[in-house]
Amino acid sequence: MEPAAPGASVTLRDVAAASGVSLSTASRALDERGPVSRSAAAQHVRKIAEELGYRRNSFASSLRRGETRTLGVLVPRLSDTVMALMFEELERAASDRGYFAMVATSGDDPEDERRAAETLLDRNVDGLILATARLDDDLPRLLRKRGVAHALVLRTDGVSPSAVGDDEVGGYLAVRHLIDLGHRDIAVVTGPSFTSSGVGRLAGARRALDEAGINPPQEWLIAAGYGIENGFTAGESLLGQEAVKRPTAVFAANDNIALGIIAAAHHFGITVGRDLALVGYNDTPLSARLSTPLSSVRVPLAQIATTAIDLIINPGKEPHIRKSMPTLIPRESSGRLRHA
């Protein structure tokens, strides 16, 4: 059987006629959404379709069903390693379920976030996944009001369907690790106060400190942004003091903050892992490859991505806010056990 000439369009009707089957039988045999039929008739139809060079128009068929099998993903910025890794995992999880993911950025600005969301919705996406949620953000509420399928990842507003790491547990694990190493002069540099991740990690850190009867100076509890420059500024504030007035250990609420603190420590001649114990968060790929490998709290991004996709394509399941458990990965930046 001769394949179609280059540029010619082979229709489902052509495949059905060449196969000697009805249009509906050909459609079922070539439908990639469900289990693949192994019947002789279905295999014959697929063989004929391949010989003719037939390509299923998934976009057109999706429109007929009222869906496009695309998902919009909104992140603050792709220059942030965690957000880039999160999108890769979301893209992979979506593809495994027959969906295509497209991304837009907001710069953590509420107005830009709303504009980006509308742009994605104008492209008829079947749902939105937001890694941008702020505790003071109206967008999730508006999406709920409009009945738009959506899920929040990494951050939650406490109401919309969400797939997050257990930030409070992660913050607790990080600071408990430093306490177990013998530290009592511990500082915490957490994320922005408008993010559930920053609030949760600080809450976990405070719980560990309270359990140990440690009450650090208020200036050692710093709410910063999640960038390297934010970590450097916080590091200057914490480490630019005489030795007796600075902390011996720092929990940084993400690895970017930790990198900034490392740079500040180097500036002041302080050696991380010897003079200063440091724990980061997210366990980004760079963490294990630094000259002094960084202890960090690992977040299961693949599990979070899979959960987020399921929250959209299988709505109605409880609970709406699903937390994945983080894991502490100790490395050389924590230093050794201190003796009282």
N, C-alpha and C positions, 0 to 999 in steps of 0.2 A: 504494500500500500504506500502510495506516494505521500510524503509529508507536505504540508502547505508551503507555498512559496514564501520566501522571506517577506515579512510585512503583512501577509495575509492573516485574517482573523478566523480561527477555527472556533465554531460555536459548539455549545453543548448539544444542540440539535444535530450538527454534523456528526458528532461522535455517536449519538444514539442511532442515527441512520446507518452509519458504517458498521455498527456493532449488531444491528438487527434487534435492538431492544427499544422499549418505550423511553420517552424523555425522563419520566420519573425514575425509572430503573437506573439510567445513566447517571442521573443526579445523585442518587443514593450511593452509587458505586464510587463516585468521585468526591463525595463530601468528606473533608478531612477533619471535621469537628468531632466525630464520634469514633467508636472502635472500627477498625478497618475490616470490612467483610472479606472472608476467605473463600466465598462461594466461587464456583467456576464461572458463573455469569459475570460477577463483579471483576474477577481477574481478567476476563476477556475484554470487558469495557475499558479497564485501565491500560491494557496492552494496546488497544486500538487508539486510545487517547494519546498515548506516548508516541505511537507511530505517526499520528497526524500532527503532533506538535501542539496539542491543546493545552492551554493554560487557564486554570479556573480564575475567574474574576471575583476574587474574594471581597473586593471593595463593593462591587455592585450587589453581590448576594447579601453582604452585611447590611447595606442600605435597605434592601427589601425586607430584612428582618428587623429593621429599626435600630441597628447597632453597627459600629465600625470596627469593633475589636481593637480599638486603640485606647490607651490610657495616658492621661497627662500627668507628668511629674513636675512638681514645683519645689525647687531648692533655693536656699539663700544665694549660693554661689558654687560653681563647679571648681573654683580654685582651692576650695576647702577639700582636703583629702578625704575626710569622712563622707562628705556629701557626694563626691565623685564615686567613691566606693559604694555608697548606698544606692546611687542611681544604677550602677553596673549590676548590682544584685537584683534590683527591681526589674531591670530590663531582662535579666536572665529568667527570673521567676515568671514574668509576664509571657515571655516567649515559650516557656514550657507549657503554658496554658493556652497557647494560640493567640496571644495578644501582642501588640506592638506598643512600646512605650516611647513617648516623646517628652523632652525636658524643656523647662523654661526656668529662668532665674529671677529672683526678686531683690537681691541685695539686702535682705532683712528689712525692707521698707514696706509698710502696710499698703500704701497706695500702689507701688509697683507690683506688689503681690496680687492685689485685686485685678489690676490691668492684665497681668500675665495669666491669671486664672480665666478671665473672660476671653482672652485670646485662644487659650486651649479649648474652652467650651465652644467657641465659634467654629472650631474644627471638628465639632461633633464627637469628641472623645466620649467613651462610655463611662468614664469616671475620672476623678482627680485624686492623686496621692500627694499630700503636702508634707514637706519636711521643714516648713516655714512657720508653723503655728506659734503664736505668741499668746501669753496668758491674757493679754489685753486686746486680742485680735477678734474682729467681728466676722472675718471671712468664714470660718467653720459654721458659725451660727447662721449666716446667710445661705450657705450651701444646704444646711439642714432645712431651713425654711423653704427653699426652692425645690427640695427633694432631689438634689444632685448626689449621685453615688460618690462617696469619697472616703478616704482613710488618711489619718495622720501617722507619720512615721518619725521616730526619734524624739519628737516632742508631742505633747498632747494638751488639749484645753480642758481635759477632764470630762468631756461630754461626747464629742464625736467619736466614731469608731477609730481606734488607735492601735498601732503596733509599735511598742517602745521597749527599750531595755529598762530593767528595774534600776533606775538611777539612784534611789536611796540605798539599795543594797550595795551598789557599786561604790558609792562614796564611803559607806561604812567599811567595806572590805579594804579600801585604800588606806584609810586612816588607822584602822585596827592593825594593819600590817606594820605601819610605822610605830605604833604603840608597842606592839609585840617585840619590835627590835630594840626597845628601850628608850624611845624618844618621848619627851614630854613638852618640849618647846616646838610645837607644830603649828605651821601656818596653812591656811587653805585659800587657794585662789580659784574661785568658782566662776561659772559662766554668767551671762547676763541674767538679771533678775526677772526679765520678761519671758524667760524660757522655763518650761517645766523641767528640762534637763538640769539647768543650773540650780534651780530651787531644790530639786530632788537630791542632787549630789551633795549640796551643802547640808541638807537635812540629815543625810546618812553620815556625813563627817561629824556633825554636831552630836549625833547619837553615840558615836564611838568615843568622842572626847568626853561626853558626859559620863559614860560608863566608867571611864578611867579616872574621873574626878579632875579632868584637865580643863582649865578655863583660860584660853589664850587671850592676849590683849585684843581689843576690838580691831585695832589697825592690822592685825594679822589675819583677819577674815575679809578678803578682798573680792568684790564682785567685779569681774572684768569682762571684756569681750572674749570671743573664742579664737582670736588671731595671735600670731607669734608676737606682733608688736605689743599686744595687750599683756602678754606674759613678760616681755622685757620690761615694760613700765612697772608692773607689779614686782618683778624681781629687783629692780632698782630701789623701790621703796622698802622692800623687806631686807635686802642684803647690804644696802649702803649704810649700815650702822656698824658701830664697833662690835666685836665678836660677842660680847656678853649680852647685847641687846637684840641680836638677830636669832631667828629660829634655826634649829639644827635639822629640821625636816619640813618639807612642803608637799602638800597634795595639790596638784594642778588638775583642774576639772576637764582638761583635754590635752592631747599630746602637743598641739600647737602652743598652748600656754606653757607647757613644760619646756619646749624648745626655746621660748623666749627667756624663761628663767635660767636655763643653761647658759644662754648668751650673757645674761646679766651676771651670773656667777663667775664666768670667765673674765668678764670686765673687772670684777673686784678681786680676782686672784683666788677665788674659792673653787675647790675641786669637788664636783658632784660625785657622790659615791664614797667620798672620804670625809670632806668637811661638811657636806650637806647631803642628806637623803632626799630623794625626789621620786614621786610616783605620779604618772600621768593617767590618761583615760582615753580609751578607744583602741589602743594597741594597733596603731597604724603601721604599715610595713616598714617605715623608717626606724621605728622605735628599737627594734632588735639589732639594727645595723649601725647605730651611733658608736662613736669611739668608746663611750661608756653606755652600754645598752640600757634602755629606759624601762624600768618597771612600769607596768600599765595595766589598766582594767580592760579586758577584752569584751567587746559587745558582739553578740552573734548576729551580724548584719544579714546573712543569708536567711536565717530563721525569721527575722523581722520583716524582710522583703516578702517572703512566702506568706506570712500572716497577713500583711497589708493587701496583697493581691486577693487572698481569700475573703477578706472583709468586704471587698467590692463585688466580687463575682458570686459569692455565697452570702448575701446579706441576711441579717436576721438571727444569726447564731450568737449565742452569749459566751463569754462576756464581750462587751463592745471594746473595752480597753484591755488589751492582752500584753502582758509583760514577759520579756525573755530574760533569763538569768545571766548576769555578767560573771566573768571569771577573772581573778587576780593573776597576773603573770609577773612574778618577781624576777628582777634582773639586777645587774650590778649597781644601778643608780640608787638602790635602796641602802647600799652599804651593808655592813655586817652588824651582828648583834652587839649592842652597847652594854657595857657592864656598869652597874650602878656604883 
